[in-house]
């Protein structure tokens, strides 16, 4: 599968599942909130920007689109920087970029300046914070990782409930320029969150252990800044394709649900309340989904729980497209908040499970790059469909079908891969036994003649084990080989007899 990607994480260090990890979780909570809530929160300034620069709503909508495109599309760049410099320095520099973009935007004289400052500079800064925070969370948590991911993901709805009203207050009191300036100062907290990302270090015993002769002769492994070997993993390919399809429709309902209510004749304030309901439900759904995903009998099947969440979300969109009044939209927002929260809590947990800790930085960057294309195509495509049909029903139907299709892709794909993969462990077991036999022959040449009888006894025992070997018995073969080496070192009859037990 290619070389492993390593960065500042020390190899062989067990995830503490607590301790300083809770501080890392708090930092990830804040970073996730800024990354996902800011593109939506700055929409409260759009009317002032339209009046200031004499542009249309579609022109201001590009601010959020460019910001999200930078957040997703710069994934591989973030992976390279993390693998080269580590998570903490990358996040602190990213916090400076995020704040700098908002501060410079407060001095803008055209909408193009807003695109460059908020869209590009702030978007890049948030990207440099978001991805490393997920990587550090993966390092600090193992057994409690599903719950940790759910709690960190809850930062998105919490921040949205805080930043959107705050943005309105700032605009009313200081105007859009003063609001951007103050938001830039708030984003400097990303630097503080980055400082919390303390790298894990191995215990002193591991650091002081002298290298063995084999380790001294082995050439040092060259670090990969971006590991493309993840594309050889069928599980990763299925996940990447399904996630890209899902993103086409996942973000469409939150964008159009308020306009949907206005189209039914409800007031602006009443219509905007729908997003508050959605965010409130989402806030509790994410930790709950993480808690369920951490259960012993659920965690090995987290991919299928993720598939259920996506299918649930898609069906909710399809049923919600038939809403005819405000009550129907409220019910839709409740169920959408539940399913949306489940997807948000599980999407990166499932990716961590598929690729593992070492390849996660590269896998995350490549997946976000693929999703960036879908993020740019999804909402604008839904807008074109709305312009053509003038009915929100078709927009919600399309979004629901896309998300439901992604659920089918990942569920069916994983079933097929698991069936094909059943033969692979047998091949691996044969390789283990063959390697063990070769090693036994090599050791037999070096052993003294008076131990030939004992070696034959060991080979007979190994033949018995290899004849009955299954997936769990590979471990027994490895343990027998270790004991064989110990016996040959001591050259005692007692150790050889112990092998028969």
C-alpha positions in Angstrom: 0.0 0.0 0.0 3.0 2.3 -0.2 5.0 4.1 2.5 3.3 5.5 5.5 2.9 9.2 5.9 4.4 10.6 9.0 4.7 14.1 10.4 5.4 15.4 13.9 3.5 12.5 15.5 5.9 10.2 17.3 5.6 6.5 16.1 4.5 3.9 18.6 2.8 6.4 21.0 -0.5 5.2 22.3 -3.4 7.7 22.1 -4.0 8.9 25.7 -7.8 9.1 25.2 -8.1 11.9 27.7 -5.7 14.1 29.6 -4.5 16.9 27.4 -6.6 15.5 24.7 -9.6 17.3 26.2 -7.8 20.6 25.6 -7.1 19.5 22.0 -10.9 18.7 21.7 -11.8 22.2 22.9 -9.5 23.7 20.3 -11.0 21.5 17.6 -14.5 22.5 18.8 -13.7 26.2 18.2 -11.9 25.6 14.9 -14.7 23.6 13.5 -17.2 26.3 14.5 -15.2 29.0 12.8 -14.6 27.0 9.7 -18.2 26.0 9.0 -20.2 28.9 10.6 -18.3 31.9 9.2 -19.3 31.4 5.5 -22.9 31.4 6.6 -22.6 34.1 9.3 -21.1 36.7 7.0 -24.2 36.6 4.8 -25.8 39.1 7.2 -23.5 41.7 5.7 -24.5 41.0 2.1 -27.3 43.7 1.9 -24.8 46.4 3.0 -22.2 45.2 0.5 -24.8 45.3 -2.3 -25.7 48.8 -1.4 -22.0 49.9 -1.0 -20.6 48.4 -4.2 -23.7 48.4 -6.4 -23.6 44.7 -7.1 -26.2 41.9 -7.1 -26.9 39.2 -4.6 -25.2 36.6 -6.8 -22.0 38.7 -6.7 -22.0 38.7 -2.9 -22.8 35.0 -2.8 -19.5 34.3 -4.4 -17.8 35.4 -1.1 -19.0 32.3 0.7 -18.5 30.1 -2.3 -14.8 31.1 -2.6 -14.3 30.7 1.1 -15.7 27.2 1.1 -13.7 26.3 -2.0 -10.5 27.4 -0.3 -11.5 25.4 2.8 -12.0 22.2 0.8 -9.7 22.7 -2.2 -6.5 23.4 -0.3 -6.6 20.1 1.4 -3.5 18.6 -0.3 -1.6 21.8 0.5 -2.5 21.5 4.1 -1.4 17.8 4.1 2.0 18.7 2.7 2.5 21.5 5.3 1.4 19.4 8.2 3.7 16.5 7.2 6.6 19.0 6.7 6.2 21.4 9.7 3.7 19.7 12.1 0.2 20.7 13.2 0.9 23.4 15.8 2.9 25.9 13.7 0.6 25.4 10.6 -2.5 26.2 12.7 -0.9 29.3 14.3 0.1 30.7 10.9 -3.4 29.8 9.6 -5.0 31.8 12.5 -3.0 34.8 11.4 -4.1 34.5 7.8 -7.8 34.1 8.9 -7.7 37.2 11.0 -5.6 39.2 8.4 -8.1 38.5 5.6 -11.1 39.9 7.7 -9.1 42.9 8.8 -8.0 43.8 5.2 -11.5 43.3 4.0 -12.7 46.1 6.3 -10.6 48.5 4.1 -12.0 47.1 0.8 -13.0 49.5 -2.0 -14.5 46.9 -4.4 -16.2 43.5 -4.3 -13.0 42.0 -5.9 -11.1 43.1 -2.8 -13.7 41.2 -0.6 -13.2 38.1 -2.8 -9.4 38.2 -2.3 -9.4 39.1 1.4 -12.2 37.0 2.8 -12.6 34.3 0.1 -8.9 33.6 -0.5 -6.9 34.8 2.5 -9.4 34.0 5.3 -10.4 30.8 3.5 -6.8 29.6 3.4 -6.3 30.5 7.0 -9.4 28.5 8.1 -8.2 25.5 6.0 -4.8 25.6 7.7 -6.7 25.3 11.0 -9.5 22.9 10.2 -7.5 19.9 8.8 -4.7 19.9 11.4 -7.3 20.0 14.2 -8.9 16.8 12.9 -5.4 15.2 12.6 -4.6 16.0 16.2 -7.9 14.8 17.4 -7.2 11.5 15.7 -3.9 11.2 17.5 -5.1 12.0 21.0 -8.2 9.7 20.9 -8.6 6.1 19.9 -11.2 4.3 22.0 -13.2 7.5 22.6 -12.5 8.9 19.1 -16.2 8.6 17.8 -17.4 10.6 20.8 -14.5 13.1 20.4 -15.4 13.6 16.7 -19.0 14.2 17.6 -18.3 16.7 20.2 -15.8 18.6 18.0 -18.3 18.6 15.1 -20.9 20.2 17.4 -18.8 23.4 17.2 -20.4 24.1 13.8 -24.1 24.6 14.9 -23.0 26.2 18.2 -20.8 28.8 16.4 -23.6 29.5 13.9 -26.1 30.2 16.6 -23.5 32.7 18.1 -21.9 34.3 15.1 -25.0 35.0 13.0 -26.7 37.2 15.7 -23.3 38.7 16.6 -22.8 39.7 13.0 -26.2 41.4 12.9 -25.4 43.3 16.1 -22.0 44.4 14.8 -23.5 45.6 11.5 -26.2 47.6 13.3 -23.7 49.3 15.6 -20.4 49.6 13.6 -21.4 49.0 10.0 -19.9 46.2 7.8 -16.4 47.6 8.0 -16.4 47.7 11.8 -18.0 44.3 11.8 -15.3 42.7 9.6 -12.6 44.3 11.8 -14.0 42.9 15.0 -14.5 39.5 13.4 -10.9 39.5 12.4 -9.9 40.1 16.0 -12.1 37.2 17.1 -10.5 34.9 14.5 -7.1 35.5 16.2 -8.4 32.9 18.8 -7.5 30.3 16.1 -3.8 31.0 17.1 -4.7 30.2 20.7 -6.4 27.0 19.6 -3.3 26.1 17.5 -1.1 26.5 20.6 -3.2 23.8 22.3 -2.2 21.2 19.7 0.8 19.9 21.7 2.5 17.0 19.8 2.6 13.6 21.5 6.1 12.4 22.5 7.1 8.9 23.3 7.9 7.8 26.9 11.5 8.2 28.1 12.1 4.5 28.0 11.3 4.4 24.3 13.5 7.4 23.7 16.5 6.0 25.6 16.3 2.4 24.2 19.4 1.7 22.1 18.7 0.7 18.5 19.1 -3.0 17.6 21.6 -4.2 15.0 18.8 -4.7 12.5 17.5 -1.2 13.0 21.0 0.2 12.6 21.4 -1.6 9.2 18.0 -0.6 8.0 18.0 2.6 5.9 15.9 5.4 7.3 12.4 5.6 5.8 11.9 8.7 3.6 8.9 10.8 4.8 6.2 11.4 2.2 4.6 14.8 2.2 1.6 13.5 0.3 0.8 9.8 0.1 -1.1 8.9 -3.0 -1.0 5.2 -2.2 -4.4 5.7 -0.5 -5.9 5.5 -4.0 -4.9 1.8 -4.0 -7.3 1.3 -1.1 -10.7 0.3 -2.4 -12.3 1.4 0.8 -10.9 4.9 0.4 -12.0 5.1 -3.3 -15.6 4.1 -2.4 -15.6 6.6 0.4 -14.2 9.4 -1.8 -16.8 8.8 -4.6 -19.7 8.6 -2.1 -18.6 11.7 -0.2 -18.3 13.7 -3.4 -21.8 12.7 -4.5 -23.2 13.5 -1.0 -21.8 17.0 -1.0 -23.6 17.8 -4.2 -26.9 17.8 -2.3 -26.0 17.9 1.4 -25.7 21.7 1.7 -28.6 22.6 -0.6 -31.6 22.5 1.9 -30.0 24.8 4.5 -29.3 27.4 1.8 -32.9 27.3 0.3 -35.1 26.5 3.3 -35.6 30.1 4.4 -36.4 31.2 0.8 -38.8 28.2 0.6 -40.7 29.6 3.6 -40.7 33.1 2.2 -42.1 31.6 -1.0 -45.0 30.2 0.9 -45.8 33.8 2.2 -44.2 33.8 5.7 -42.4 36.8 7.1 -38.6 37.1 7.1 -38.2 36.7 10.9 -40.5 33.7 10.9 -38.7 32.1 8.0 -35.2 32.7 9.5 -36.4 30.9 12.6 -36.2 27.6 10.7 -32.4 27.8 10.6 -32.4 28.3 14.3 -34.5 25.2 14.8 -32.3 23.2 12.5 -29.1 24.4 14.2 -30.5 23.6 17.7 -31.3 20.0 16.8 -28.0 19.6 15.0 -26.2 20.8 18.1 -27.4 17.8 20.1 -27.5 15.3 17.2 -23.7 15.3 16.6 -22.5 14.3 20.1 -25.3 11.7 20.3 -24.2 10.2 17.0 -20.6 10.1 18.2 -21.7 8.4 21.4 -23.6 5.7 19.5 -20.8 5.2 17.0 -18.4 4.5 19.9 -20.5 1.5 21.2 -18.6 -1.8 20.9 -21.0 -3.5 18.6 -21.5 -0.4 16.4 -18.0 0.9 15.9 -16.8 -2.0 13.7 -19.9 -1.2 11.5 -19.5 2.6 11.5 -19.4 2.7 7.7 -23.0 1.3 7.6 -24.1 3.7 10.3 -22.7 6.5 8.1 -24.6 5.1 5.2 -27.8 5.0 7.2 -27.3 8.7 8.2 -26.9 9.7 4.6 -29.9 7.7 3.4 -31.9 9.2 6.3 -30.9 12.7 5.2 -31.8 12.0 1.5 -35.2 10.6 2.4 -35.8 13.6 4.7 -35.1 16.0 1.7 -37.5 14.0 -0.6 -40.3 14.0 1.9 -39.7 17.6 2.9 -40.1 18.7 -0.7 -43.8 18.0 -0.3 -44.2 20.5 2.6 -47.1 23.0 2.0 -47.1 25.1 5.2 -44.8 26.3 8.0 -45.6 23.3 10.2 -44.4 21.0 7.5 -41.1 22.9 7.2 -40.6 22.9 11.0 -41.0 19.1 11.0 -38.6 18.9 8.0 -36.0 21.0 9.8 -36.2 18.8 12.9 -35.5 15.6 11.0 -33.0 17.3 8.7 -31.1 18.5 11.8 -30.9 15.0 13.2 -29.7 13.4 10.0 -27.4 16.3 9.1 -25.8 16.1 12.6 -25.3 12.4 12.2 -23.5 12.9 8.9 -21.4 15.7 10.3 -20.3 13.6 13.3 -19.5 10.4 11.3 -17.9 11.5 8.1 -14.4 12.0 9.3 -14.6 9.2 11.9 -15.3 6.8 9.1 -12.4 8.1 7.0 -10.1 7.6 10.0 -11.3 4.1 10.4 -10.8 3.3 6.7 -7.2 4.7 6.2 -5.7 4.6 9.7 -3.8 7.3 11.7 -0.7 7.4 9.6 -2.3 7.9 6.2 -5.2 10.1 7.5 -3.5 13.5 6.8 -3.0 12.7 3.1 -6.4 11.0 2.8 -8.2 13.9 4.3 -6.5 16.4 2.0 -7.3 14.4 -1.1 -10.9 13.9 -0.1 -11.5 17.6 0.7 -10.0 18.4 -2.8 -12.6 16.1 -4.5 -15.4 17.5 -2.4 -14.4 21.1 -3.3 -15.6 20.6 -6.8 -18.9 19.3 -5.6 -19.3 22.2 -3.2 -18.9 24.6 -6.0 -21.3 22.8 -8.3 -24.1 21.8 -5.8 -25.8 25.1 -4.7 -25.3 26.9 -8.0 -26.7 23.9 -9.8 -29.7 23.9 -7.5 -30.1 27.6 -8.2 -30.2 27.0 -11.9 -32.9 24.4 -11.4 -34.9 26.8 -9.3 -34.6 29.5 -12.0 -35.9 27.0 -14.6 -38.8 25.5 -12.6 -39.6 28.2 -10.1 -40.5 25.5 -7.6 -38.5 24.6 -4.5 -39.9 21.1 -4.6 -37.6 20.1 -7.5 -34.6 21.5 -5.7 -35.2 19.4 -2.6 -36.0 16.3 -4.6 -32.7 16.6 -6.5 -30.7 17.1 -3.3 -32.4 14.2 -1.6 -31.7 11.8 -4.6 -28.1 12.8 -4.6 -27.5 12.2 -0.9 -29.5 8.9 -1.0 -27.5 7.7 -4.0 -24.2 8.4 -2.1 -25.6 6.2 0.8 -26.2 3.3 -1.6 -22.8 3.7 -3.2 -20.9 3.4 0.1 -23.1 0.6 1.5 -23.0 -1.6 -1.6 -19.4 -0.8 -2.3 -18.3 -1.9 1.2 -20.3 -5.1 1.0 -18.7 -6.1 -2.2 -15.2 -5.2 -0.9 -15.7 -7.2 2.2 -16.8 -10.3 0.2 -13.8 -10.0 -2.0 -11.5 -9.4 0.9 -12.3 -12.6 2.7 -9.7 -14.5 0.7 -7.0 -11.9 1.3 -6.4 -12.9 5.0 -5.7 -16.5 3.9 -3.0 -15.3 1.5 -1.5 -13.2 4.2 -1.5 -16.2 6.6 0.4 -18.3 4.0 3.0 -15.5 3.7 3.4 -15.4 7.4 3.9 -19.2 7.7 6.3 -19.2 4.7 8.4 -16.4 6.2 8.4 -18.2 9.5 9.6 -21.4 7.9 12.4 -19.6 6.0 13.5 -17.9 9.1 13.5 -21.3 10.9 15.8 -22.8 8.2 18.2 -19.9 8.4 18.4 -20.2 12.2 18.9 -24.0 11.8 22.1 -23.5 9.8 23.6 -21.2 12.4 22.6 -23.5 15.4 24.9 -26.1 16.8 24.7 -29.8 15.7 23.6 -31.0 19.2 20.3 -29.1 18.8 19.2 -30.7 15.5 16.7 -33.0 17.2 15.1 -30.1 19.0 14.7 -28.1 15.8 12.9 -31.1 14.2 10.5 -31.1 17.1 9.9 -27.4 16.6 9.2 -27.9 12.9 6.7 -30.7 13.7 4.9 -28.3 16.1 4.8 -25.6 13.5 3.5 -28.1 10.9 0.6 -28.9 13.2 -0.2 -25.2 13.7 0.1 -24.3 10.1 -2.3 -27.2 9.1 -5.0 -25.8 11.3 -4.2 -22.1 10.9 -7.0 -19.6 10.8 -7.2 -15.8 11.1 -6.7 -15.8 14.9 -3.9 -18.5 14.8 -1.5 -16.3 13.0 -0.7 -14.7 16.3 0.1 -18.2 17.8 2.6 -18.8 15.0 4.3 -15.4 15.7 4.5 -16.2 19.4 6.0 -19.6 18.7 8.7 -18.1 16.5 9.6 -15.6 19.3 9.9 -18.4 21.8 12.1 -20.4 19.4 14.6 -17.5 19.2 14.7 -17.3 22.9 15.3 -21.0 23.2 18.2 -20.9 20.8 19.8 -18.1 22.7 19.7 -19.9 26.0 20.5 -23.3 24.4 18.7 -25.2 27.2 16.6 -28.3 27.0 13.9 -26.8 29.2 13.1 -24.1 26.7 12.8 -26.5 23.9 10.4 -28.7 25.8 8.3 -25.6 26.7 7.5 -25.2 23.0 5.4 -28.3 23.0 2.9 -26.8 25.5 
